[in-house]
């Protein structure tokens, strides 16, 4: 693999991991998609970082389940959908007056919620 591409993947993986970690504390930022992106980037660029992510006691099992089986635990689905709904719902109610933006946010929430809910449970 080209060294430039390897370092770019490592950088994107690190940035997405930081955003995923922020998502643990900030309900408007999704955690799981960023951690999955980190895993995908690190799988191709840094075996050490990928192994550490998969062996993490909190994040590792969910990432392994999704990447190996395409499954999401029921608890993770519920938490993800509830927090996403609260975050997007509060944004729609309190932070935007534009009907167009509200409809876009609602469409995103419904789409993501439908996708997460339709994944097989582990």
C-alpha positions as CSV (number, residue, x, y, z in Angstrom):
1,X,0.0,0.0,0.0
2,X,1.2,3.5,-0.8
3,X,2.6,5.2,2.3
4,X,0.6,8.4,1.6
5,X,-2.7,6.4,1.5
6,X,-1.7,4.5,4.6
7,X,-1.1,7.7,6.6
8,X,-4.3,9.2,5.2
9,X,-6.3,6.2,6.4
10,X,-4.6,6.4,9.8
11,X,-5.5,10.1,10.1
12,X,-9.1,9.6,9.0
13,X,-9.4,6.7,11.5
14,X,-8.0,8.8,14.3
15,X,-10.2,11.7,13.5
16,X,-13.3,9.5,13.3
17,X,-12.4,7.8,16.6
18,X,-12.1,11.2,18.3
19,X,-15.5,12.2,16.9
20,X,-17.0,8.8,18.0
21,X,-15.5,9.3,21.5
22,X,-17.0,12.8,21.6
23,X,-20.4,11.2,20.6
24,X,-20.3,9.2,23.9
25,X,-20.7,12.5,25.8
26,X,-22.6,14.6,23.2
27,X,-25.9,13.1,22.2
28,X,-26.1,15.0,18.9
29,X,-22.9,13.3,17.6
30,X,-23.3,9.6,16.6
31,X,-20.8,7.3,18.1
32,X,-21.2,4.0,16.3
33,X,-20.8,5.2,12.6
34,X,-17.6,7.0,13.5
35,X,-16.2,4.0,15.4
36,X,-17.1,1.7,12.4
37,X,-15.3,4.2,10.1
38,X,-12.2,4.1,12.4
39,X,-12.3,0.3,12.3
40,X,-12.5,0.2,8.5
41,X,-9.6,2.7,8.1
42,X,-7.4,1.1,10.7
43,X,-8.1,-2.4,9.4
44,X,-6.4,-1.3,6.1
45,X,-3.6,0.9,7.6
46,X,-2.7,0.0,11.2
47,X,-3.1,-3.6,12.5
48,X,-2.1,-2.4,16.0
49,X,-4.8,0.4,16.2
50,X,-7.4,-2.0,14.7
51,X,-6.6,-4.7,17.3
52,X,-6.7,-2.2,20.1
53,X,-10.1,-0.9,19.0
54,X,-11.5,-4.4,18.7
55,X,-10.2,-5.3,22.1
56,X,-11.6,-2.2,23.8
57,X,-14.0,-3.4,26.6
58,X,-16.8,-1.0,25.7
59,X,-16.5,-0.5,21.9
60,X,-14.9,-3.8,20.8
61,X,-17.9,-6.2,21.1
62,X,-20.3,-3.9,19.2
63,X,-17.8,-3.3,16.4
64,X,-16.9,-7.0,16.1
65,X,-20.6,-8.0,16.1
66,X,-21.4,-5.5,13.3
67,X,-18.3,-6.1,11.2
68,X,-18.4,-9.9,11.4
69,X,-22.2,-10.6,11.5
70,X,-23.9,-7.3,10.6
71,X,-25.8,-7.4,13.9
72,X,-26.5,-4.7,16.5
73,X,-27.6,-5.6,20.1
74,X,-31.1,-4.6,21.0
75,X,-29.8,-2.4,23.8
76,X,-27.5,-0.5,21.4
77,X,-30.4,-0.1,18.9
78,X,-32.7,1.4,21.6
79,X,-30.0,3.7,23.0
80,X,-29.0,4.9,19.5
81,X,-32.5,5.5,18.3
82,X,-33.6,7.3,21.5
83,X,-30.5,9.5,21.7
84,X,-30.7,10.3,18.0
85,X,-34.4,11.2,18.3
86,X,-33.7,13.4,21.3
87,X,-30.8,15.2,19.6
88,X,-32.5,15.7,16.3
89,X,-35.9,16.4,17.9
90,X,-34.4,19.2,20.1
91,X,-32.6,20.6,17.1
92,X,-35.9,20.7,15.2
93,X,-37.8,22.3,18.0
94,X,-35.3,24.7,19.5
95,X,-32.6,25.5,17.0
96,X,-34.1,25.8,13.5
97,X,-36.9,27.8,12.2
98,X,-36.6,26.7,8.6
99,X,-39.2,24.2,7.5
100,X,-36.9,22.8,4.9
101,X,-34.1,22.1,7.4
102,X,-36.7,20.5,9.8
103,X,-37.9,18.2,7.0
104,X,-34.3,17.3,6.1
105,X,-33.5,16.5,9.8
106,X,-36.7,14.5,10.1
107,X,-35.9,12.5,7.0
108,X,-32.4,11.8,8.3
109,X,-33.8,10.6,11.6
110,X,-36.3,8.4,10.0
111,X,-33.8,6.9,7.6
112,X,-31.1,6.2,10.2
113,X,-33.7,4.9,12.7
114,X,-35.1,2.6,10.1
115,X,-31.7,1.3,9.1
116,X,-30.6,0.7,12.7
117,X,-33.9,-0.9,13.6
118,X,-33.8,-3.2,10.6
119,X,-30.4,-4.7,11.4
120,X,-30.5,-8.2,12.8
121,X,-30.1,-8.3,16.6
122,X,-27.1,-10.0,18.2
